[in-house]
Amino acid sequence: MTARNKINVLPAALRNQIAAGEVVERPSSVVKELVENAVDAGSKRIDVNIERGGQGLISVRDDGSGIPKDELTLAVTRHATSKISSVSDLNSISSFGFRGEALPSIASVSRFIISSKFAAESEAWSLHVEGSEIIDEGPAVLSAGTSVEVRDLFYNIPARLKFLKTEATEARRCNQILFRISLANPGIGFSLVSNGRELFRLPPDQSLTDRLSGFWSAKQCESLLEVGYDSAGIKVSGLAGIPSVTQSRSDRILMYVNGRPVQDKLMISAVRAAYKGRLISREYPIAVIFLTVPPELVDVNVHPAKMEVRFRDEKDVFSAIRGSIVQALSRYEMGVFDPQGESEKNIPGIGLESKTDLNLERKPVENRKDEQQELPITPGDKFSTYREFRDTDFSKSADSFTGGSRNSAIAPPEEKDFSLHQNVSTYGNGNLPGYGNGASNDCEEDVVNKTEDPRGVSATTSQAESVERVDRVPGTGMDYLGQVADTYLVLRLANGALGLLDQHAAHERVLYANMLHQRTSGNYRPLAMPLEIVLHPSEAERLQEMWEELLSAGFRLETSGSTVSMKGVPPTLEPGEAKEYLRSALGGEARTLKDLWIMLSCKSAIKAGQPLARDEALALLETWVSCPEKEYCPHGRPVFISFSALDMEKMFKRK
């Protein structure tokens, strides 16, 4: 039996270090606490300086009201604050934090110096703390406000240092924290210096859009719509992006409650719900949403770092956020898609010029009946013959395809050569109508104009031909029966089942497989005349993150200040296409190069609503059956479904 230890009161230093574990997770946590204190002090200018990602130094200086000399010692004492004085104050917290709440925790794990000049006093005073112990104090040189220096973070807790990331990663997190706080406080000027280099300087009294333009690309900022709602004590404001400008992750959905940056699942769910039906599952919108509610209706103390909150009326908050964004999107869509072109005049920020820049001239499918357009496939077009498409040598072995029940898994071949012929794989896909002509990232709207016959049959194929002609897909046991709605290829499988294949999703899979095979070997084609691109600060940062991946993809780049020179491109890309790929990657449209290939395969693939000649359909089928993971498109949508005889008997209630 283990000997019993006596219950003891922990030493003050140890208590502070334990508390620090809740508040001080990494350097960015320190930046957050100190900057929020500066905001609470009524500052108009806040300057942050970090070294070695914040591990060496974090300095925050403000011009706020300052701390009186006789209260400075209390500021580094646990449970001492100027923000609350009674239990009832906890129900209506309006400040970012309790002045002095985090300071003792930070001081317990660093070499800490705080200097402050209170407005009503003639001189500034300074306090030097190490490991919770005050080792020196005295007069300081400071004209106004407060200055805090945090050096050698976690010097006395080496175990915590092992959990820190690289200096570049920690510096980026400090940058992101300060950026988020700056959006909620446009009246305050902010600056950030890292290792002697100024990363940004924001003047006071900026608009939200102007402040965002220092961090996000012009395309993203131009796509933002104003959001507004105010009823029953709940106010929603901010900006939300149009559905055609999306991200592959949710890091640009920024949420605020009463000016405080939060990561609240309820609020993010409300934003996603507003875009339901407008985005596919793996796409995330861009949004900056500010929620203002009475302090007594929200609890901000459910998380040590105050990144999560709890609402008294969750349904009302959800409805307010979702409804405000839906209303903004509806106004925008009415303007863009109005056949008379009248409503867009009344939508702030959405004019003809911006509509053209963002390539938003597409109309919904239901409004296209008056835009009938013949899409003939001439003998000179690429893929105009089945033999030309088939000879792309994606792979000729497709014996593994045997059909099966609906949504059944289709085992891929063991070894395949994915070196597609240039006509099939390259971005643009030759002259075949609908290949890469202004498609968006939204697969469900990748539709081209088509001519419809009164009988509901595509005008390019007669009803008799679609019924009478049957072609065997070489190397498989399935027959191609025809095309339905100019989108789905109808198949009779070897086991007698009925199969439907989404032509856009299938071609996406083919193109994506080829991109992965051809564009990750590091091979490149040198350019006689380098292409120069001037980068936005956010693009320059993204370039450093993706440098190795771009190198393996075949890009040869050199940087000089804010300009990147492209001296080599992947062998399968033309210089103009390579420039567009690079812009898309650095603009944040893809998290990795694989995400970029997914996006570009979607843009380049045959569209829904594109009539296909029988030879083209057969060529696509033969190439697709040799792909790995062919049952789903790169976005995760099903490519192929099948209905067995039993399935169909159940649908017709024979069983």
PyMOL commands that set and color helices and strands:
alter all, ss='L'
color gray80, all
select helices_A, chain A and resi 12-23+27-40+52-54+69-75+87-91+103-107+158-161+167-184+208-213+218-222+265-274+295-297+314-337+343-346+352-357+365-367+386-390+422-425+443-445+463-468+503-518+537-553+575-586+593-604+614-624+645-651
alter helices_A, ss='H'
color red, helices_A
select strands_A, chain A and resi 45-51+57-62+111-117+124-130+133-140+145-151+189-194+197-202+224-231+234-241+253-257+260-262+287-292+298-299+310-311+471-472+479-484+488-492+498-502+525-534+556-560+563-569+640-643
alter strands_A, ss='S'
color yellow, strands_A
deselect
rebuild
show_as cartoon
